[in-house]
Amino acid sequence: MVDHSNVQKFLQSRIKRRNLIIGAGAFTGLAIASQFPHQQAIARVRFSDYPFKLGVASGEPYDTSVVIWTRLAPDPLNGGGMPSVNVPIRWEVASDPNMRRIVYRGNVWATPELAHSVRIVVEGLLPDTWYWYRFRVGADDSPIGRTRTAPKFGSYANRLKFALASCQNYQQGYYTAYKYMADDDLDLVVHVGDYIYEGGISTTGPRQHNGPEIFTLDDYRNRHALYKLDANLQAAHAAFPWIVTWDDHEVENNYANLISEIDTEPDQDRAIFAQRRAIAYQVYYEHMPLRPFSQPVGPDMQLYRRLNFGNLATFHVLDTRQYRTDQPCGDGTRTGCEAARDPQATITGKAQEDWLYDGLDKSRATWNVLAQQVPIAQRDFTPGEGQSFSMDKWDGYVASRDRLLNFIAQRKPSNPVSLAGDVHNNWAMDLKADFNNPDSATLGSEIVCTSISSGGNGADTNPTVQAYLPDNPHIKFYNNQRGYVRCTLTPTTWRSDYLVMSEVTTQSGTISQRASFVVDNGIPGVREVV
């Protein structure tokens, strides 16, 4: 039995020893800059090694702009290996893969306040068009990345093809799925969380983390760098623009708002956790191709947002971690948890919930995509009599789910489809008006992707899950292998191909198509196709 009070005291003392508590305001770019009033800005710096070891990335595609990203880090696992000075970086965007037809170029400062990461919002691009980009510093060139703008807002678009991915625990498997993804015929990657894992070193997997559980600014930067060093992940970033959102492990397992997984003395614990969250959010922003409006202010970060792809799809990107109330009855699987039905409980927070409803109500897209973290559909884990649910998913926030489904039933936004991850399995599910009544109306569809590596190799199925599937007739598919889901949207259909790895504990795993499901325009619910 773990004495949680002693664990918390240990964590608190460790955090204090490592100078975590330095004030929430110290994590905004402006506040950090104020700590370096005489910081030197130089035109040349001598690097100890190649500075673009973390590769390049792009994201947030609008119809006439996109974000391109890199970070200077010649010694990535030791704080980056950069001096505490501003360094100028040149960037170029071209209309050809050989970078001969440059359409835009410019200069930007890489500053120590953001770990010498840079993001450029490249404006004035043509809609629905591929571009290539690179960065230059001194005599060094970055790898060349490829990106694509969205179709013009409101215009006719006849296809969008993207990969849905999540959960990439470095220690539990190789990222071979990203190697196959980088070679796939895609326009976009949507990652719905657990980009890194915060835990310490495990010796049971094929590779190890670079230190104990992370708490400090340097800890989080080094952990992100470890993940970013993976060649297959870099290839997928360089091949397509990404839309990202987080889940829990980017900060700490199963946290809820400012409530840590271990929360025995709320006032003190939450003040400490706010500092950890501020650090984690800052470093997440530093390493993701997000737009500047997402730069965090202390422990707060604007991550929910909306992206449009012509008249074909609108992505309502959600954040179900930052604003949720605490998980009811603990954060595990529970039976008979009446608190899960608390009408005051929320998984999104009221402001985000109102924003979502407003966007769904105004959307004129064929497909309304809820890109978010955890499954919305009910999953009853108890075969036969009785029911049990995971309190960390929407099953722990029944009132939130009921409000969402009631809104969909009444306002009828076009083709709502939820995308989720977190659970390290593939699922295809119907969203029902009443999950306990199979004859109730089907209101939407849900595609849940398995993990890239979390959970190790897995297997095609699981006897425990097979035992309760008959009690969940709205669940149309389950699989427990690793991989990603390729989604192809047209004006008439949404097709999801579940691509699974033979293994991830070695680098020789192969990929195959396990199943395919289709949603027809105007007909909510998933159906299997062969």
C-alpha positions, 0 to 999 in steps of 0.5 A: 500500500502506497502512503500517498501523504509521504509520496506527496511530501517527497515530491514537494521537497524534490520540487522545491529542491529543484527550484520549481516554484519561481512564480507562474508569471515567469513562464510567459515570454515577456516575463522571462525576457525581463530576467535577461535585461542585458541579454546579448544579441549576436549575428554569429554563434559557434555551435558545438554540433549540428544545430537542427538535430530536432528537425522541422515541423509545420502545422495549423494550416489555414487557407492562406497561411501555415506555421513552420517550426524548428529549434536550435539544439546542438546538444538536445538532451542537455538543455539544448547546448545553446548559449544564452543569446539571441541567434538570427535564423533565416527561413525560406518557403518554396513552391518546389521540393528542391527549394529553387522557386523561393516564394517567401523568405525572412529572418527571425530571432531564436531566443533562450526564453523559448529554448531557441525554438522559432515559429513563423506564421507564413502569410500570403500563400495560395489555398490548397497548395503544397509548399516546402520550407527550410531554416538556415543559421550560419553555414548550416541548413535544416532538413527540408520540410513539406507543408500544405495550406487548407482549401479556401474557406467556404470553397468546394473541396472534394477530398481531405486525407489525414492520419489520426495518431496519439500516445507515443510512449518512448519506452514502450516501443519504436515509432515505426508507424510514423515511418509508414505514415510519412510515406502515406498519401496524406494532407495532414496529421491530427495528434490528439495527445500524449506526445510525451510521457512524464515518467521516469526510467523503465527497464522493461521496454526496448528503450529508456527515458533520459532521466527520472520523472520530470518536474523542472523546465530543463527536465521537460525540455530534455524529455521533449527533445528525446522524443523529437530526436526519433527519426521516424517522428521527424519524418512524419513532421517533415512530410505534413502539417500537424494539428495537435492537442494534448492529453494528460502525460504532457504534464502528469498522468490523469491531472484535472485542471489544477488538480494533480494525480496526488492531491492530499493538501489541496491549497498547497498541492495545487499551488505547486502543481500550477507551477509544474503545469506552467512549465509543461505548457511552456515547453509544449508550446516551444516544441509544437507548430502552434500559432502565437495566440497559444503561447501560455501565460503562466499555467494557462494556455489557449489550445481549443481552436477551430480550423476549416478545410473549405466546405468539406470539414471543420475541426473543432479542436478541444482541450479536455484537461485544462478546464475539467472538474476532478474525476469523480470517485477517483480516476480509475474504473468504478461501479456505481459512481453517482458523482459521475452524473453531477450536473455541475461537473464538466470535462470542457469547462463552460466557456469552451462548451459554449464556444463548441456549441456556437461553432457547431451551430454556425458551421456549414461544413459537411463534416464537423470534427471534434478532435479531442482526447478521450472517448465520448461513447459509453464503454461499460466494462462489466459483462452481464448485470451491473456496469462499470466505467472509466472516470477519466473519460466522458463516462465520468462526466455524464452531464457534459456528454448529455448536454453535447448529445442533446445539443446535437439532437436538437440543433443537428449540426452536419455529420458530427464525428468525434476523434479520440485517443488515450486508451491505446486501442482502436475503436469504432462506435456510434454516439447514441441518444441513450447508450443503455437503449440500443433502439435510441437514436444514433446522433454521431460517430466516433473514431478512436485511434490506438497508440503509436507505441504505448502498451507495447505490441498488443494483440488483435483482441483481448478476451476481457474486452470481448466479454463485455462487447455484447453489453455495448452494441454501439461499439462496432469494432475493437482492436488492441494493436499499435498504429494509426487511423487513416481518414479519407473525407469526401462530400459523400463519405468518411472512410477510416482505415485502421492500420496496425503494426505487427510489432513495435518492440523491435524496429522491424514491424510491418503495417497492415490494414486491419479494418475499415469503417465508413460514415455516410453523409447524413446517416450518423453511425459507423458501418464496416466495409470490406 
